[in-house]
Amino acid sequence: MPTLDTIVDGLRLPNPFIVASGPPGTNLNVITRAFREGWGAVIAKTVILDASKIVNVTPRYAKLMAKSGEVIGWENIELISDRPFSVWLDEFKRCKDMFPDRVLIASVMEEYNKDAWAEIIERCEAAGVDGFELNFSCPHGLPERQMGSAMGEDPAIVEEVSRWVRGATKKPVWAKMTPNVTRIEDPARAALRAGLGVSAINTIRSVMGVNLETLRPEPTVEGFTTPGGFSSKAIKPIALRMVMEIAQVIRREFEGSSLSAIGGVETGGDAAQFILLGADTVQVCTGIMKFGHEFIEPLCNELLAFMDRHKFETVSEFKGHSLDYFTSHADLVQRQTERRAAQTARSIKSDADWSDADFVKQSLALTK
């Protein structure tokens, strides 16, 4: 029978499904619920030393609906946690007391200040967390403070801050990538050079739409809005492409480094696709907001069914399996040209009573 037991960066998870940083991990109550339901690990909502900087507005969500009424896209302008850091430290401790064998990861964000990054890492570690995810990727709310995606868009800063953090802890650390760049390989490579793992992708900077009655963009706050982060199943093709690109970098240059995939996962089949493209684990956020924390059961069952169908016993057996089938467009043209020429040559050979010399001459002409 296949097993979903997973070990990544020394962390043992009962399955590769992780609650991504966001509303499903916004306090102790929902984090412990996720563990009770069976999630492999939880990444708490992003924390900061001085939460007084964080002021949320309402409404802060907008949805993209299919004609069927299904939510296929989700935009949010919600910020990182506005709860005091001291409260979070207490809840981290209480969570680990309640679930000492489960994996709790702190998502952290700070300004471009080495001492601040060292302090937040050291204090979270003292509270008992098992690892860290560095939020280099939030696309809204704090870039004007040179935080979040403002850092993640600059590979030099990603590498520098990653090295600060790597020097402050021996626990696993993942750098969460922003998709709002031209080449995601560049900041990913910077984090990998610093000795970190990578998680990708965060939400895509977007404008959900304009209300054609009010002529105001949505979500509308006092008649105005700001670009937000787009998530849900509509972003999966983009996330798959970026995860594949990062996985290729890891395979070529940083063998053994970890990759956690994020982006529109709503089925065990979705998760299998990300793992086939090189992910060790798969994170879910909007899916939990749509279906609840109990959503973990069908995810696990569907992934196990996939593994059983293909005779995979562990997740690691099929990790990266499909990476070998990506190539350049020029190579695709060459492969197709050679196949068609071979088919034509076989047809000519079977349909005509030619001498061997004539057949060889015609075959060579077709391949030119």
N, C-alpha and C positions, 0 to 999 in steps of 0.2 A: 504493500500500500504506500502511496506517496505521502510525504510529510511536508508541512509548510514551515517547520522549524528553520530558523534563519540566524546565522551569525554574521554580523557586519561590524567591522572595526572593534572586534572583541565583545560587542554587545549581543546577548542571546535573546532573540525574539521568538515568540510562539508562532508568528506568521509575519510575512513581509509588509503587512498593511499598517501604516502609521497615520495617526491623526495629525494633519498638517496644522501649522500655526495659524490661528484665526479664531472665529467665534466658537467652534466646537471644543476649544481648549481654553476658554476664557476665564475659568476659575476652578477651584478645587472640586466643586460639585460635579461639573461636567467632565473633568479629567478622570475622576474616580469612576464615574459612570462608564466612560470609555474602557477603562481597565476591566470593570465587571462584565461588560458586553463581550470582551475578548480581543480588543485591538492589540496589535503587536507592540506598539509604542505610542507615546503621545508627545508631540511638540507643543508646548504651551504657547499661548498668545504672546507676542513679542513684548518684552519688558525693557524699561529704561530706568536709569537712576532717579531722574526727576520727572515723575509722571505729571506734575503740574503743567508741563508744557503741552500736554495732550488734551485737546478739547474737541469732542465729537459733535456732530450736528445731526438733525433728522429732517426729512428722511435721508437715508444714506445708501439705499439699495435701489436698483432698477433691474428689470428682467427682460430678456429677449424670449418671446414665446413662439413656438411652432404653431402652424395652423391647427394642430391637434389639441393645443392648449398646454403642451408640455413645455417646461422651462428648459431651454437649451443654452442660454447665455445669461450670465449674472454679472452686473456691474456693482461695485461698491466703492464708496469714498470713506469707509470706516478707517480710523487710524489704529495704531498699535494700542496696547492696553493703557487705559487711563487710571488704573488702580495703583495705589502707592506701592513702591518697591518693597517696603517693609512687609506689607500684606502678602505679597508674592513670596517672599522668603519664608514666611511662616507657613504658607500653603504648600510650598515645595517640601518642607520638612515633614509636615503632616501627611502629605501624599506618600512619601517614601516610607514613613512609619507604617502606613496602611498597606502599601504594596511594595515591600522591600525588593521583591524579585522581578518587578516590572520596570521597563525602561522609560524614564522621564527625561525629556530633553528641553533645555531652556533656550528659547529664541531670544536673542539679545540685539539691541541696537544702541549705538551711541554716536556722538559727534566725533569729529576728527581730532581725537585727544587720547593719547596713549594711556595716560593715567586713568581716564574714565573707563576705557575698555578693560584695563587690568582690574580695576575695582569691581566692575559688574561681574566679570568672570569669577574672580576670587570669592565674592560673596555668594553667588549662586552655587558655586562648587561646595562651599561650606554648608549650604542648606541641603546638600545631598543629591543634586541632579546628576544624571549619568553621562550627560554630554551636552553639546551646544550646537545651535544653528545660528549663524551670523546673518542678520537681515540686511543684506546689501541690495535689496530689491523692491521694497515697497514703492509703488509708482506715484503715490500721491500723499499730500499732507505734510511731509517733512523734507522733501528734497530742497526746499528753500533754506533749510538749516544745514544743507550739505550732508544729509543723512539718507539712509535707504538707497534708492536707485541712483541718487546723485553720486554715491560712493561706488556702487556696483557698475556704473558705466565707465569707470576709469580703472583699467587693469593695474596701473601703478599703485593706486590707492588701495585696491583690493589686496594686492600682494603685501603692501606695507602693513595694513591693519591685520591681515591674516597672520603675519609673522608676530605682531604684538600679541595676539591671542594665543598662538601656538607656544609662545614663550611663557604664557601665564598659566597654562594648564597642560596636563598630560592626558586628559580625558578626550574622547573623540570630539572633533569639531567639523561641522559641515558649513560651507559657504553657500548661501541661497542666492542663485543667479537671477538677474533680471532679464526678461526676454526683450526688453526695449533697447536693443543694441543691434548693430549691423551683423556682427560676428560673435556669437556667444562663446565660441572657443577661446577668445582672447581673455576675458575676465576669468573664465573657468581655468584656463592654463595658469593664470596668475595665482589663484587660490591653491591649485594643485602643487605648484612650485613651492609654496609655503608649507606644504605638508598637510593640507586639509583635504577632506572629502568635499563633494559638491552635491547640492540639491538643486533641481531645476524642473519646472520654471515657476516663477511667481506670476502674478496676474499681468495681463497685457494692457497697457495704457490705452484708454478708450473713451469715446463719447457714445452713450447708449442710443440716443436719438433725440428728436425734437418733437414735442407735442404739437400737432397740427391745428389744435383748437386754441391753445394759449400762446403758441409760437415760442415757448420757453423750452430750453433743453432740460433733460431729466437725468438724475433725480433733481427736482427743483427745490431749493432751499431759499426761502424769502425771494423767490423769483429768479434766483441765479444758481449756477452749478460750477463744478470744476471737473476736469477729466478724472476718471477713476480707473479701477483695476477690473479687467474683464476676465471671467472664469467660467466654469461649467463645461459641458461636453463639447461645445462649439470650438474650444481652443485645443482639443486633443491632437488634431493633426499637426498643429504648430509645435506643441509640446513634444510630440514624438520625434519630429525632425530635429529639434534642439537637443533632446536627450541622445539621439543617435550621434549627433556631431560631437557632443562631449564624450560619449563612450568611445568614439574612434580616437580622440585625443588621449584618453586614458589608456587604451589598448596600445597605442604607438609609443607613448612617452612616460606614462605613470602607472604601469602595470601594478595591480593590487590596490589602487586607490578606489574609494567607494563612491557610488552614485545613487542618489535617491531621486526618484522621478515623481513629478507632480503635473497634473493638467487634465482635468475632465474625466477622471476615472469614475465609472458608474457600474462596471461589471467586472467579474473575474477575468473575462476575456480582455477587457481594456488593460488590466494589470499585466496579463501575460504578454501583451504586445510591448509594453514598456520594458519588461524583463528580457524579452527576446532581443531588444535593442540595447541591452547593456546595463539596465538598472539592477541594483541589489535589493532595493525596497521601493515601495510605492506609497505616496502620501495622498490623502483624501481630505478635502475641506468642504467645497460646495456640495459634494455628494451627500455628506452628512447633514448639511443644512437642509437639503431637499428630502432626505429619506430617514434621518435619525441615526443615532449611534448604533442601533440594532442592525443597521445596514451591513455590519461586518460579517454576519452569518452567511448571507448569499454570496458575498465577495469570496469568502474562503471556500465555500462549496463549489462555486463555479471555477475557481482556480484549480482546486483539486481535481475536478472533472476533466479539465483540460490536460492536466499532468497525467492522469490515468489513461486518457485516450492516446497520448503520445508516448506512454511508458517512461515518463520522467519520474524519478523517485524523489529528487530534491529540486529546489528552486535553482540552485547553482548549476545543475546539469543543463539547463536551457538558457541561462543568462548569456546574452550576447550572441545567441545562435544565428540570428538573422542579420547580424552586421556584415557577414561575408557577402551578402547579396546586394550591396550598394557599390556602384561604380560610376564612372563618368558617362555623360551622354555620348561622347565619341566612342567609348567602348561598347555601348549598347548598339550603336549603328554598325560597328564592325562585327559584333556577334550576329546581328540579324542578317547582315549581308552574307556572311559565311554560311549561315544555316540555309538561306534561300538558294544560294549557289549549289550547296550540296544536294538539296532536294531536287533542283532542276537537273543536276548531273545524273542523279539516280533515275529520274524519269526518262531522260534521253537514253540512258543505258538499257532500260527495260523495254522501251518502245521501238528501238531501232536495232537492226542487225548490223552493228558497226564492228569494224576491226578494233582491236585494243588500241592501236596507234591513233585511230580517228577519235576514240572516246577520250583518251588522254589529252589530245590536242584541244577538243571542245571544252573539256573541264577546265583546262588552264585559261582559256579565253574567258570563261564565265566568271572566274575569280579575280580578274584584273580590274 
